[in-house]
Amino acid sequence: MGKFKLKRGMGEGGLSIVEVLAALVILSIVFIAFFSFFTQSATFTKHNKEKLTAVQIAEEVVAKVRVIKSLDKFDEMAKLNGYKLTNGVYVNSNSYPDYEVEIKVGTGPVSGLNKAVITVETHTNVGITDSTFKTEMYFDEVKP
């Protein structure tokens, strides 16, 4: 029986299985790092969108409260805009989908000045640790 010997000709030196596996491992590490950046970026974008939307809703509520000249008018505005008075807090969970808006109105630091605390809470679950945005404003009470 003769011995069989494989001869490699010129230019036929291919990659070994170890080299191919090493290349696959290196590429896998690069792709995992690359894709984790994109998933983190997508989560961060959703978080910012929720926060910015909550700020925008609070600004809309502030604009509505700003035109009110007395607490009696505030009650009318609240009822017209779908707010319900619960334990001294006006609550609206119907006007803005996925958000609940609360307005707490009280007297301000000086006579004739009222304070409104506006809280917007998101109900969507996008990994936000603090799903509440709160702002305060003061408005004059004009006596007729």
N, C-alpha and C positions, 0 to 999 in steps of 0.2 A: 504494500500500500504506500502510495506516495503521500508526501505531506503537501497540503494545500497552503499556499501562502498568497495572501492578498497583496497586491502591489498598488500603491497609489500613484497615479500619474501626476504630472505637473498640473497645478491649479485645482485639484480635486480634494483639497484638505478642508473638510466641512467642520461644523461646530459639534462639539461633544454634547452629550445629554446634560452634563454638569454645567456647561456654559449656558445652555438654553434655560435650565432651571434657575440659575443665578440671575439671568436677565429678567425672567418672569417675576421673581421675587422683588427685584429692584423696581420694576414697573408697577407692581402691585402696591408697594409702599408709596410711590409717587402718586398713584391714582387715589388711594385712600386719603392721603393728605389733601389732595386737590378737591375731592368731592366733599370732604368734611367742611372745607371752607365754604362751599356753596350751600350746604344745608344750614350751617350757622348763619350765613348771610340771609337766607330765606326766612329763618326764624326771627332775626333781628328786624327785617323789613316788615313782617306781620306785626311785631310788637310796636314799632314806630307808627304804623298805620292806625292801630287801635288807639294809641295815645293821642295822635294828631286829630283823629275823629272825635275823641272825647273833648279835646280842647275846642274844636270847632263847635260842637254842640253847646258847650258852656258859653262860648262867645255869643251864640244865637240867643240863649236864655238871658244873658246879661243885657243884650240889646233890647229884648222885650221888657225886662224889668226897668231899664233906664228911663223909659217913656212914662212910667207910672208915677202919678203925682200924689197918691195917698194909699194907705193900706186897704181902704175899701175898694179902690180900683184894682189893687193887686189881687184881691179875692175874685173879682170879675175876670181878670186876665187869666188867672190860674184855671178857673172853671172852663173858660172858652178854649183853652189850650190842652184840656184833658188831664189836668192835675187834680188829684184827690187829696184832701186834707186828712192826714193820719198822724195822730199824736203831735200836733203842732208843726208837722213837716208836710209840705206839698210834694206829692210823689206822682211821677208820670213814667209809666213803663210801656206806653202804647205808641207815642209819637215818633220815637226813634227806635227802629228795630235793633235788637241786641244790646240796647243800652237802657239804663234806668236813671232818670233825672230826679234829684231831690232839691227842693229849695226850702231853706229854713230862714224865716224872716223874723227879725227882732229889732229892738230899739238900738240906735247907735250910741256913740259916746257923748253926744250932745243933743239937746232938745231939737226936734224937727228933722233929725237925721236918722234914717233907718238902715239896718244892716241886713244884707241877704247873703247867705252862704249857699253856694251852688255846688252840688256834688254830682258827678257823672260817673256811673259805674258800668263797666262792660260785662256782658254775660258770655261772650265768646271765649272759648278756651284755646288760646294761642300761646300758652306758656308765659303769660304775663304774671309776674310775682305781685305787683301792685296794680290791681285793675281799677283803681279809683283815682279820679282827678277832681280836685277840690279848689274852688276859688271863692273869694269874698269880694263884695262890693258894697258901697254905701250909696243911698239915694235919698234926695230931699223929699220931705213930705210938705206939700203946699196946702195950706189951709184955705178952704173956699171963703 
